[in-house]
Amino acid sequence: MARTLSQPVTVTFDYTRSTGPVIGRFLTGLRDGVVLGGRTADGRVLVPPPEFDPQTHAATTDFVEVGPGGVVDSWTWVPEPVAGQPFDRPFAWALVRFDGADCAMLLALDADHDAIATGMRVTVRWADERVGAITDIACVEPSAGDLGFDTLAALAAQPAAGEPVTGVVSPISLDYLYAASPEESAFFSGLAEGRIIGQRCPVCHKVYVPPRGACPVDGVPTTDEVELPDSGTITTFCIVNVPFLGQRISPPYVSAYVLLDGADIAIQHLILEVPADEVRMGMRVEAVWRPRDEWGTTIENIAHFRPTGEPDADYETYRMHL
Amino acid sequence: MTKQPAAVIGIGQTHHRAKREDVSMAGLCREAIDRALLDAGMTFDDIDAVVVGKAPDLFEGVMMPELFLAEALGAAGKPLLRVHTAGSVGGSTAIVAASLVQAGVHRRVLTVAFEKQSESNAMWALSVPVPFVMPVHAGAGGYFAPHVRSYIRRSGAPTHVGAIVAAKDRQNALLNPYAHLKNPDTTVESVLASQMLWDPIRYDETCPSSDGACALVIADADTAASITDPAWIHGTVMRSEPTTAAERDQVNPLAGRAAAAALWKQAGITNPLEEIDAAEIYVPFSWFEPMWLENLGFAPEGTGWQLTEAGDTALDGRLPVNASGGVLSSNPIGASGMLRFAEAALQVRGQAGEHQVDGVRRALGHAYGGGSQFFAMWVVGAEKP
């Protein structure tokens, strides 16, 4: 078995961005098929428009139409695109200075590698459907002909239609590999065998479960392994009545700190087989394990804790854990 | 260790709302900054450095927002620092800004803290499941509710004390034009009748989710001498401790106690209840008022609730706490700590408007964050230290 356990995790959310008036104006322009820059106090035209003037710090209010043609100031080739990029075939990222602009903007350039050169003329290729987002510019492509005027792209321009853009949705998805520490891994591997493994600090002698590898108080390695029973005492708890996005247990449920017998720190777990309003501080509880064939390397092998029926623990035995 | 005197000479904040869909993150920050600069009689040209703070990046889904915000914050060509200490970050950010002046590194520092919670969902962002671990987490309320239960058990406080705090802060918020929640009908009875969310915490005992920002201009003695009413910084302290440790006291955390003791010493205060005239304490869930009154040393352990119950923390009480309405009435998380620091300064300057407490000479600003593991606090006063 590997020394450490790991598991893929994906965190996703559709963030709702309010654009404010300047970025909103830029995105409204894209929806309507025009690229807008912002004129700064020193007369330059920046694309996209900055929300505030870099010199005077005043909000940008002077918008200028630029492009849709422009020049490639610099570029880099992407031989192996990754998920989420504009193309699933090789393409270039290019710094494109639109006609009428004084700075370059990073855009995808759809062209053969050998056809790309710094200084080449390009023009906007609009997305099939424009919604008021940066992706309304599908990419830039080499300009057709030598006219220096990009007829097709210009034709895409249409009168302002609909309400100004005030927000965009930004779906974010993060994929990463969660790695447990060696000590946590030993704990989770122990659970796969129905054992609960903690570690004792050699200085303060406190028993940590799950084990930490180092005592958070003394900062020394916690090398002494301790096996703990699956019974303990509820120190404190709350009853979760509130539903929320991503919740995995249906409310209401009791989330409790359970101080396992022999441990010096409580673990958080679920209390069932008792009405929520009868759960008490000091209540004695025991683990209810799932069927062995469902076990994995997880605390969820313990489905929940339930009352043992023993008398409540004396307050003094858990007072230090409140 | 001798520090240069420093003072708050400019204060600005946004109108805090559930959704500020009319502004971007940059626009939100600028609303607070522009007000702070106007208050200080300054422009960006007068500023030497910028310090920005906000809570976890997952709240807006922008990694290191200070990168794209730099220009809008007027930081081009100047030092820009970002501070991050979870919910206490607004306080820590103000302290970092103050320390740049106190150390003699800069003369005029602009600091801003913000959160635009409407861009995501804080409950989700604070409850992302961790592999192998029991998925019983339920946001900040789920985290703090068991510790509130512990406080009630340890102190023997009557169970309506939390409702007293919530009703008081919501009534105070009616006097603060910037506050998010405006619920004139909130009473102790209505709070007690509201839904139990994370038993023992009721709906009306929790903070809202807000969009908002706060900004301060902190300056050296020469600069502060040019204005009539600087709020002089008499002491600043930050302390931290592990999120979890065996027998860690989450009701009365050691780091908070140590920070408060150091703060009172720095500020030359021996009896905080008598010598502090107004306090802005980070109370996102009502019961944290009595808990932090004890942690800060305003009351012996187990007796903080008696100050609340007796009305001592009301606007006309012995120690008005959260005259602004506090976190319970406005909670742009990243800015919430700085708002406490700013409101303390407003009280000292006599600029708190309708929620001004009479005759404030010294005030406390306080923030905490993480699992009650980060603490930041300052004392500001009308007199130059």
Chai-1 contact restraints between the chains, C-beta under 6 A:
chainA,res_idxA,chainB,res_idxB,connection_type,confidence,min_distance_angstrom,max_distance_angstrom,comment,restraint_id
A,Q7,B,P131,contact,1.0,0.0,6.0,A-B,restraint_1
A,V11,B,V128,contact,1.0,0.0,6.0,A-B,restraint_2
A,F13,B,S120,contact,1.0,0.0,6.0,A-B,restraint_3
A,Y15,B,G61,contact,1.0,0.0,6.0,A-B,restraint_4
A,Y15,B,E119,contact,1.0,0.0,6.0,A-B,restraint_5
A,Y15,B,S120,contact,1.0,0.0,6.0,A-B,restraint_6
A,T16,B,E119,contact,1.0,0.0,6.0,A-B,restraint_7
A,R17,B,E119,contact,1.0,0.0,6.0,A-B,restraint_8
A,S18,B,E21,contact,1.0,0.0,6.0,A-B,restraint_9
A,T19,B,S24,contact,1.0,0.0,6.0,A-B,restraint_10
A,G20,B,V23,contact,1.0,0.0,6.0,A-B,restraint_11
A,G20,B,S24,contact,1.0,0.0,6.0,A-B,restraint_12
A,G20,B,G27,contact,1.0,0.0,6.0,A-B,restraint_13
A,E51,B,A26,contact,1.0,0.0,6.0,A-B,restraint_14
A,E51,B,A72,contact,1.0,0.0,6.0,A-B,restraint_15
A,F52,B,A72,contact,1.0,0.0,6.0,A-B,restraint_16
A,P54,B,E71,contact,1.0,0.0,6.0,A-B,restraint_17
A,P54,B,A76,contact,1.0,0.0,6.0,A-B,restraint_18
A,H57,B,F44,contact,1.0,0.0,6.0,A-B,restraint_19
A,H57,B,G74,contact,1.0,0.0,6.0,A-B,restraint_20
A,I172,B,G61,contact,1.0,0.0,6.0,A-B,restraint_21
A,Y178,B,P131,contact,1.0,0.0,6.0,A-B,restraint_22
A,F188,B,F132,contact,1.0,0.0,6.0,A-B,restraint_23
A,K206,B,A246,contact,1.0,0.0,6.0,A-B,restraint_24
A,P216,B,P242,contact,1.0,0.0,6.0,A-B,restraint_25
A,P216,B,A245,contact,1.0,0.0,6.0,A-B,restraint_26
A,V217,B,A245,contact,1.0,0.0,6.0,A-B,restraint_27
A,T236,B,P146,contact,1.0,0.0,6.0,A-B,restraint_28
A,T236,B,R149,contact,1.0,0.0,6.0,A-B,restraint_29
A,T236,B,S150,contact,1.0,0.0,6.0,A-B,restraint_30
A,F237,B,P146,contact,1.0,0.0,6.0,A-B,restraint_31
A,C238,B,A145,contact,1.0,0.0,6.0,A-B,restraint_32
A,C238,B,P146,contact,1.0,0.0,6.0,A-B,restraint_33
A,C238,B,W198,contact,1.0,0.0,6.0,A-B,restraint_34
A,C238,B,D199,contact,1.0,0.0,6.0,A-B,restraint_35
A,I239,B,D199,contact,1.0,0.0,6.0,A-B,restraint_36
A,V240,B,A138,contact,1.0,0.0,6.0,A-B,restraint_37
A,V240,B,G142,contact,1.0,0.0,6.0,A-B,restraint_38
A,V240,B,W198,contact,1.0,0.0,6.0,A-B,restraint_39
A,N241,B,M196,contact,1.0,0.0,6.0,A-B,restraint_40
A,N241,B,L197,contact,1.0,0.0,6.0,A-B,restraint_41
A,V242,B,L197,contact,1.0,0.0,6.0,A-B,restraint_42
A,F244,B,M123,contact,1.0,0.0,6.0,A-B,restraint_43
A,L245,B,N121,contact,1.0,0.0,6.0,A-B,restraint_44
A,L245,B,W124,contact,1.0,0.0,6.0,A-B,restraint_45
A,G246,B,W124,contact,1.0,0.0,6.0,A-B,restraint_46
A,R248,B,P135,contact,1.0,0.0,6.0,A-B,restraint_47
A,S255,B,V136,contact,1.0,0.0,6.0,A-B,restraint_48
A,Y257,B,P146,contact,1.0,0.0,6.0,A-B,restraint_49
A,D264,B,A246,contact,1.0,0.0,6.0,A-B,restraint_50
A,I265,B,A246,contact,1.0,0.0,6.0,A-B,restraint_51
A,Q268,B,V136,contact,1.0,0.0,6.0,A-B,restraint_52
A,H269,B,M134,contact,1.0,0.0,6.0,A-B,restraint_53
A,L270,B,V136,contact,1.0,0.0,6.0,A-B,restraint_54
A,M281,B,R153,contact,1.0,0.0,6.0,A-B,restraint_55
A,T298,B,F132,contact,1.0,0.0,6.0,A-B,restraint_56
A,I299,B,M134,contact,1.0,0.0,6.0,A-B,restraint_57
A,M320,B,E247,contact,1.0,0.0,6.0,A-B,restraint_58
A,L322,B,S150,contact,1.0,0.0,6.0,A-B,restraint_59
A,L322,B,R154,contact,1.0,0.0,6.0,A-B,restraint_60
